[in-house]
Amino acid sequence: MTASHRPLKRFGQNFLESAWAEKLVRSIDPQADQTFVEIGPGRGAITLPLARSARHVVAFEIDRDLAADLRATLPGNVTIVEGDFLDLTAPELVDALRRCSAEGPIRVAGNLPYNVASPILFKLTELVGAGVPLADAAVMLQREVADRLLAAPGTRDYGVLTVLIGHVAAVDRLLQLPAGAFRPQPKVLSTVVRLRFQDPHPAVVDPRVFAGMTQAMFTRRRKTIANALLAYGSPAGIAPEQALAAAGIDPQRRPETLAIAEIAALSDAYANARRRAVL
């Protein structure tokens, strides 16, 4: 299917071999009552086996030539949407799902371009936060990105991606793939992870404060947390030492040692101070 299409570097295209695509779809385990959103179907290596088992597949393809080929060759329970998934809004996705009469669990699958994998992960959490009922996402990532998603506090890979995604999704590793699973072969290894979306855990007073503070303090991940929080400033006049005391966190610890629950408590100290300042 569309095998003559040459991979385009600007789109980060590396096409999955059919044998590995079948292994991936078996690990995803699509069911007859499920609708899938596929990101970057490429030549349809994952799309076709998904369509054989799932109720419907809505596939977003940025490459117009591939989108045209896919429309001409895939079965009737596949809808191809041409465009950049990163530009998608929640109402647009809901409308696309409504037009195909999507019912049952809405799941996501995709062989993500490595150069935009992290933005796509954040886009998925944004869509869930906006009310799109996505149950889970099985996505192919560069192995180093997967390691960051699965990292534990105190390790080198633990950081902003771990915290912000882990706050709204449980992550597990599904499949490891060698470079030879793709054409052309990338210079990196690949991993498939599953994100099971959940309500923020723990809940926070203000998600924007949680995200902003996390991003700021990890710019100084090797500093003490009291020092690292200077990158966030003093919103509502609360100093880092006061916020840390309110959250019960030792100011001499480093950001990379804090569990997600501790970061949530710290962000709540800032958010509550901001609310008091407004009253």
Backbone torsions as a table, in degrees:
resi	resn	phi	psi	omega
1	MET	NA	118.7	-179.6
2	THR	48.8	33.7	-174.8
3	ALA	-69.3	-18.4	-178.3
4	SER	-81.9	-8.9	-178.5
5	HIS	-67.8	125.9	178.9
6	ARG	-82.0	131.8	179.4
7	PRO	-59.7	136.8	-179.0
8	LEU	-102.7	121.6	-176.7
9	LYS	-62.0	-35.5	-176.3
10	ARG	-66.1	-21.4	177.1
11	PHE	-99.7	3.2	179.8
12	GLY	62.6	39.1	-172.5
13	GLN	-83.9	122.0	168.4
14	ASN	-134.3	115.3	-170.8
15	PHE	-90.0	136.0	-176.6
16	LEU	-79.3	133.8	176.5
17	GLU	-67.2	149.2	-171.5
18	SER	-61.5	-37.7	-178.8
19	ALA	-63.3	-40.6	178.7
20	TRP	-73.2	-32.0	176.7
21	ALA	-62.7	-41.2	178.3
22	GLU	-63.9	-41.1	177.2
23	LYS	-61.4	-41.6	179.9
24	LEU	-62.6	-46.4	-177.6
25	VAL	-66.0	-35.9	175.7
26	ARG	-62.0	-38.1	179.6
27	SER	-70.3	-29.3	177.0
28	ILE	-73.5	-35.7	176.6
29	ASP	60.0	61.4	178.6
30	PRO	-67.1	146.8	-179.3
31	GLN	-118.8	160.6	-171.7
32	ALA	-66.0	-19.7	-178.9
33	ASP	-98.0	8.0	-172.8
34	GLN	-105.0	142.8	173.3
35	THR	-106.4	137.5	-178.9
36	PHE	-113.5	138.8	166.0
37	VAL	-100.1	118.8	178.5
38	GLU	-107.0	134.4	179.5
39	ILE	-105.8	117.1	178.2
40	GLY	71.0	65.1	-178.1
41	PRO	-67.1	-21.3	178.6
42	GLY	61.5	-121.8	179.0
43	ARG	-87.6	2.5	178.3
44	GLY	90.8	16.4	-177.0
45	ALA	-60.0	-39.5	177.9
46	ILE	-90.9	-33.1	-173.9
47	THR	-58.3	-48.0	-175.3
48	LEU	-64.9	-49.4	177.1
49	PRO	-65.0	-30.8	173.7
50	LEU	-63.0	-45.0	-177.1
51	ALA	-64.4	-29.0	179.2
52	ARG	-65.7	-30.0	-174.2
53	SER	-107.8	-31.4	-173.8
54	ALA	-88.3	166.6	177.6
55	ARG	-69.9	-46.0	-178.9
56	HIS	-156.4	151.7	175.1
57	VAL	-125.5	125.2	172.8
58	VAL	-108.1	110.0	-171.5
59	ALA	-110.5	129.4	-179.0
60	PHE	-103.6	116.5	-176.5
61	GLU	-124.5	126.0	-177.7
62	ILE	-81.6	-24.1	-176.8
63	ASP	-86.1	113.5	-173.5
64	ARG	-65.8	-31.9	178.8
65	ASP	-67.9	-43.9	176.9
66	LEU	-64.7	-40.0	179.4
67	ALA	-59.2	-42.0	179.5
68	ALA	-65.5	-43.4	179.2
69	ASP	-62.8	-42.3	-178.5
70	LEU	-64.6	-41.5	178.8
71	ARG	-60.0	-33.7	-176.2
72	ALA	-79.9	-18.1	-170.5
73	THR	-119.6	-20.6	-174.4
74	LEU	-86.2	159.0	-177.2
75	PRO	-70.5	173.1	-172.8
76	GLY	-68.8	-17.0	179.5
77	ASN	-90.8	20.1	175.0
78	VAL	-119.4	128.5	174.5
79	THR	-110.8	123.1	178.2
80	ILE	-98.3	125.7	176.4
81	VAL	-113.4	117.8	-179.2
82	GLU	-84.8	126.0	179.0
83	GLY	151.5	173.3	-178.1
84	ASP	-86.1	120.5	-179.6
85	PHE	-58.4	-30.5	-178.9
86	LEU	-67.1	-20.3	178.5
87	ASP	-88.5	-3.8	-174.2
88	LEU	-71.6	138.0	173.5
89	THR	-103.5	161.4	178.8
90	ALA	-59.1	-46.2	178.1
91	PRO	-60.5	-35.9	179.1
92	GLU	-66.3	-40.8	178.7
93	LEU	-68.1	-42.8	178.0
94	VAL	-59.4	-40.9	179.5
95	ASP	-65.3	-41.3	178.6
96	ALA	-63.2	-39.4	178.7
97	LEU	-69.3	-37.2	179.9
98	ARG	-66.1	-38.5	-177.7
99	ARG	-66.3	-24.8	176.8
100	CYS	-99.8	13.9	177.5
101	SER	54.9	44.3	-178.0
102	ALA	-61.9	133.0	175.8
103	GLU	-136.6	165.1	179.1
104	GLY	73.4	-172.6	-177.8
105	PRO	-60.5	139.3	175.3
106	ILE	-102.2	118.4	-177.5
107	ARG	-118.5	162.6	-178.2
108	VAL	-123.2	142.4	174.0
109	ALA	-142.0	152.3	177.7
110	GLY	178.5	143.8	169.0
111	ASN	-95.1	93.9	-167.9
112	LEU	-78.5	136.9	171.6
113	PRO	-58.4	129.4	-172.8
114	TYR	-62.2	-29.6	-175.6
115	ASN	-74.7	-13.4	179.0
116	VAL	-130.5	20.4	-175.8
117	ALA	-63.0	-47.6	-178.4
118	SER	-63.3	-45.9	175.9
119	PRO	-58.5	-35.3	178.5
120	ILE	-67.8	-39.2	177.0
121	LEU	-60.2	-44.1	178.3
122	PHE	-67.6	-33.9	175.4
123	LYS	-61.6	-41.7	179.3
124	LEU	-61.9	-44.6	179.4
125	THR	-66.9	-32.9	176.2
126	GLU	-63.4	-43.9	-179.8
127	LEU	-64.0	-42.3	177.8
128	VAL	-63.2	-43.4	178.7
129	GLY	-62.4	-27.0	178.8
130	ALA	-85.4	1.6	174.2
131	GLY	104.6	2.0	176.7
132	VAL	-72.3	125.8	-171.6
133	PRO	-81.5	64.8	177.3
134	LEU	-83.2	128.7	-178.3
135	ALA	-83.7	-47.3	-178.9
136	ASP	-158.3	172.3	178.4
137	ALA	-142.6	124.0	173.5
138	ALA	-105.6	111.8	-171.5
139	VAL	-131.8	143.6	176.3
140	MET	-86.8	129.4	-177.4
141	LEU	-134.4	158.9	166.3
142	GLN	-59.1	139.0	-173.2
143	ARG	-57.4	-34.9	179.7
144	GLU	-64.6	-35.0	177.6
145	VAL	-69.2	-41.9	177.1
146	ALA	-60.7	-40.6	178.9
147	ASP	-62.1	-36.3	177.9
148	ARG	-67.6	-39.3	178.5
149	LEU	-63.2	-34.8	-173.4
150	LEU	-98.0	3.7	-173.1
151	ALA	-68.4	151.5	176.4
152	ALA	-99.2	154.1	176.7
153	PRO	-54.9	142.4	178.8
154	GLY	89.8	-2.9	179.4
155	THR	-102.2	163.2	-176.2
156	ARG	-61.4	-34.9	-174.5
157	ASP	-83.4	-11.0	-177.0
158	TYR	-71.7	129.2	-177.6
159	GLY	-171.2	-154.6	-174.7
160	VAL	-57.2	-46.6	-178.6
161	LEU	-61.4	-44.1	179.0
162	THR	-56.9	-48.2	-172.9
163	VAL	-71.5	-50.7	-173.8
164	LEU	-69.8	-36.7	176.6
165	ILE	-76.7	-42.8	-178.2
166	GLY	-64.8	-21.0	178.1
167	HIS	-70.6	-27.4	-175.0
168	VAL	-122.3	5.4	179.9
169	ALA	-154.8	139.9	169.5
170	ALA	-86.5	132.9	-172.9
171	VAL	-117.6	134.0	172.6
172	ASP	-139.3	157.1	-177.3
173	ARG	-89.7	129.0	-179.1
174	LEU	-100.6	-42.2	-167.9
175	LEU	-158.2	140.4	172.8
176	GLN	-106.7	138.2	-178.7
177	LEU	-126.9	140.3	175.2
178	PRO	-80.7	166.4	178.1
179	ALA	-60.4	-30.6	-178.6
180	GLY	-69.2	-4.5	177.3
181	ALA	-77.2	-7.0	-174.7
182	PHE	-123.7	156.8	169.8
183	ARG	-131.3	123.9	-8.3
184	PRO	-68.9	160.7	-179.6
185	GLN	-70.5	125.5	175.5
186	PRO	-74.4	168.0	179.4
187	LYS	-89.9	7.5	-178.1
188	VAL	-128.0	163.7	174.8
189	LEU	-91.8	162.3	-173.3
190	SER	-127.6	153.4	178.7
191	THR	-138.7	140.9	171.7
192	VAL	-100.2	126.2	175.9
193	VAL	-118.9	156.8	174.2
194	ARG	-114.8	128.5	173.0
195	LEU	-102.9	119.5	175.1
196	ARG	-101.6	107.7	-173.1
197	PHE	-70.0	144.1	-176.6
198	GLN	-146.7	164.3	170.2
199	ASP	-61.2	148.6	179.8
200	PRO	-49.9	130.2	-176.6
201	HIS	-133.9	112.5	-1.6
202	PRO	-77.7	160.9	175.9
203	ALA	-62.7	147.7	179.0
204	VAL	-123.5	157.2	-179.0
205	VAL	-64.6	-42.9	-176.5
206	ASP	-142.9	105.7	-178.9
207	PRO	-58.0	-30.2	-179.9
208	ARG	-68.7	-38.3	176.1
209	VAL	-65.4	-43.9	179.4
210	PHE	-57.5	-47.4	-178.4
211	ALA	-68.3	-46.5	-177.2
212	GLY	-64.2	-43.8	179.1
213	MET	-65.0	-42.0	179.5
214	THR	-61.0	-47.9	-179.5
215	GLN	-62.2	-39.5	-178.0
216	ALA	-68.5	-47.7	-172.4
217	MET	-72.9	-25.7	178.6
218	PHE	-78.8	-5.4	170.0
219	THR	-71.4	-13.7	177.7
220	ARG	-128.0	47.8	-170.4
221	ARG	-60.7	-26.0	-178.3
222	ARG	-90.2	-6.7	178.9
223	LYS	-84.1	168.6	170.4
224	THR	-65.5	156.1	-177.6
225	ILE	-64.5	-32.7	177.7
226	ALA	-62.4	-38.6	178.3
227	ASN	-74.1	-43.3	-176.6
228	ALA	-62.3	-33.6	-178.6
229	LEU	-70.6	-14.2	175.2
230	LEU	-62.6	-25.7	177.3
231	ALA	-67.8	-21.5	178.5
232	TYR	-88.3	-19.7	-178.6
233	GLY	86.9	-162.3	-178.5
234	SER	-129.1	69.0	179.5
235	PRO	-61.0	140.6	179.5
236	ALA	61.6	16.8	174.0
237	GLY	79.4	7.7	179.5
238	ILE	-88.9	127.0	-179.5
239	ALA	-81.5	156.7	179.0
240	PRO	-52.9	-41.1	-178.4
241	GLU	-62.5	-37.5	178.4
242	GLN	-68.2	-42.6	179.3
243	ALA	-64.5	-41.7	179.9
244	LEU	-65.1	-40.5	177.8
245	ALA	-63.6	-41.6	179.5
246	ALA	-63.7	-32.8	-179.3
247	ALA	-89.4	-6.7	179.7
248	GLY	70.9	36.7	-176.5
249	ILE	-114.3	132.3	176.8
250	ASP	-62.8	121.3	-177.6
251	PRO	-66.8	-12.3	179.7
252	GLN	-87.2	-8.1	176.6
253	ARG	-69.8	166.6	178.7
254	ARG	-105.8	151.6	-178.2
255	PRO	-53.6	-38.5	-175.1
256	GLU	-69.1	-7.9	178.5
257	THR	-95.1	-8.0	-175.0
258	LEU	-82.4	129.0	173.2
259	ALA	-71.3	162.4	-178.4
260	ILE	-58.5	-38.8	179.8
261	ALA	-63.5	-35.9	178.8
262	GLU	-71.0	-38.7	177.1
263	ILE	-64.5	-38.2	177.5
264	ALA	-63.1	-43.5	178.9
265	ALA	-62.5	-38.6	179.3
266	LEU	-67.7	-42.3	178.4
267	SER	-65.1	-34.1	177.6
268	ASP	-65.9	-33.6	176.7
269	ALA	-61.8	-41.8	177.2
270	TYR	-69.4	-43.9	-177.6
271	ALA	-64.4	-40.4	179.7
272	ASN	-67.7	-37.0	177.3
273	ALA	-64.8	-38.2	178.4
274	ARG	-65.0	-41.0	179.3
275	ARG	-64.4	-41.4	179.8
276	ARG	-64.7	-34.9	-179.6
277	ALA	-67.5	-28.4	-178.6
278	VAL	-79.1	-31.0	-176.4
279	LEU	-70.1	NA	NA
